[in-house]
Amino acid sequence: MKKCVLILDDDAEILMVCKIILEQKNYVVHTRLFCDDIIKDIKAVNPHVILMDLWIPTIGGENAVNLIKTNATYMHIPVILFSANAEIDIIEERAKANGVLKKPFDINTLLDTIEKTLAGVKQ
């Protein structure tokens, strides 16, 4: 079974590059340029892991992660924050995210982060 990744970022180029890279590694990838209703997005695509930009419009990445991690149905889904924000490690802890991917990142770091996160998830 292919693993599904949901990526939320306001930068269309980052979404496109990540989608291409992950699809070449046999992931199913869904992307969003904004975050109006993260729970609705999760219901729609049933991701195994979520990559969340910290500065995603409309509610922001930290708030979106909080919504996921306080939802009994979806709190088990790992969320990786990705951002160039210097305080991302602090925000990761505060939001109870499952990891960070610091921008800029290279292809190997993206793939390693996804694979290690998924390896830690019980299916």
C-alpha positions as CSV (number, residue, x, y, z in Angstrom):
1,M,0.0,0.0,0.0
2,K,1.3,3.4,-1.0
3,K,1.8,5.9,1.8
4,C,0.0,9.2,1.6
5,V,1.6,12.6,2.3
6,L,-0.4,15.8,2.8
7,I,1.8,18.9,2.2
8,L,0.6,22.4,3.2
9,D,2.7,25.4,2.0
10,D,1.9,28.8,0.6
11,D,4.7,28.5,-1.9
12,A,3.5,26.7,-5.1
13,E,7.0,25.9,-6.2
14,I,7.9,24.1,-3.0
15,L,4.7,22.1,-3.2
16,M,5.5,21.2,-6.8
17,V,9.1,20.1,-6.1
18,C,8.1,18.1,-3.0
19,K,5.3,16.4,-4.9
20,I,7.6,15.4,-7.8
21,I,10.3,14.1,-5.4
22,L,7.9,12.1,-3.3
23,E,5.9,10.7,-6.2
24,Q,9.1,9.4,-7.7
25,K,9.6,7.5,-4.5
26,N,6.1,6.0,-4.8
27,Y,4.2,8.2,-2.3
28,V,0.7,9.5,-3.0
29,V,1.0,13.3,-2.5
30,H,-1.8,15.8,-1.9
31,T,-1.0,19.5,-1.6
32,R,-2.7,22.6,-0.3
33,L,-1.7,26.3,-0.7
34,F,-3.7,27.4,2.3
35,C,-5.3,25.9,5.4
36,D,-8.9,26.8,5.9
37,D,-10.0,23.5,7.5
38,I,-7.2,21.1,8.3
39,I,-9.6,18.5,9.7
40,K,-11.6,18.5,6.4
41,D,-8.4,18.2,4.4
42,I,-7.3,15.2,6.5
43,K,-10.7,13.5,6.1
44,A,-10.5,14.1,2.3
45,V,-7.0,12.5,1.8
46,N,-6.4,10.3,4.9
47,P,-2.6,11.0,5.1
48,H,-0.1,8.9,6.8
49,V,2.1,12.0,7.4
50,I,1.6,15.7,7.1
51,L,4.2,18.3,6.2
52,M,3.0,21.7,7.5
53,D,4.5,25.0,6.6
54,L,4.7,27.3,9.7
55,W,3.4,30.3,7.8
56,I,0.5,28.6,5.9
57,P,-2.5,30.9,5.3
58,T,-5.3,31.1,6.7
59,I,-4.8,29.8,10.3
60,G,-1.1,29.2,10.4
61,G,0.9,26.1,10.8
62,E,1.1,26.1,14.6
63,N,-2.6,26.5,15.0
64,A,-3.3,23.8,12.4
65,V,-1.0,21.4,14.3
66,N,-2.8,22.2,17.5
67,L,-6.1,21.3,15.9
68,I,-4.8,18.0,14.7
69,K,-3.1,17.1,18.0
70,T,-6.2,17.9,20.0
71,N,-8.5,15.9,17.7
72,A,-9.0,12.4,19.1
73,T,-9.6,10.9,15.7
74,Y,-6.5,12.4,14.0
75,M,-3.9,13.1,16.8
76,H,-2.0,9.9,15.8
77,I,-1.0,11.3,12.4
78,P,2.5,12.6,12.5
79,V,3.0,16.2,11.6
80,I,6.3,17.6,10.5
81,L,6.7,21.4,10.6
82,F,8.8,22.9,7.9
83,S,10.0,26.4,7.9
84,A,13.0,28.7,7.8
85,N,11.9,30.2,11.2
86,A,14.8,30.3,13.6
87,E,12.5,29.2,16.5
88,I,11.1,26.2,14.7
89,D,12.3,23.8,17.4
90,I,10.6,25.8,20.1
91,I,7.4,25.9,18.0
92,E,7.6,22.2,17.3
93,E,7.6,21.5,21.1
94,R,4.9,24.0,21.8
95,A,2.6,22.6,19.0
96,K,3.5,19.0,19.8
97,A,4.5,18.4,16.3
98,N,6.4,15.1,15.5
99,G,9.4,16.7,13.9
100,V,10.9,19.6,11.8
101,L,12.3,20.0,8.4
102,K,14.3,23.2,8.2
103,K,14.2,25.2,5.0
104,P,16.1,25.2,2.9
105,F,16.4,21.5,2.7
106,D,17.8,19.0,0.2
107,I,16.2,16.0,-1.4
108,N,17.8,13.5,0.9
109,T,16.8,15.3,4.0
110,L,13.2,15.5,2.8
111,L,13.1,11.8,2.0
112,D,14.9,10.8,5.2
113,T,12.6,12.9,7.3
114,I,9.5,11.3,5.8
115,E,10.8,7.8,5.9
116,K,12.0,8.0,9.5
117,T,8.7,9.6,10.6
118,L,6.7,6.8,8.9
119,A,8.9,4.1,10.3
120,G,8.0,5.3,13.8
121,V,4.3,5.1,13.1
122,K,2.4,1.9,14.0
123,Q,0.0,1.0,11.2
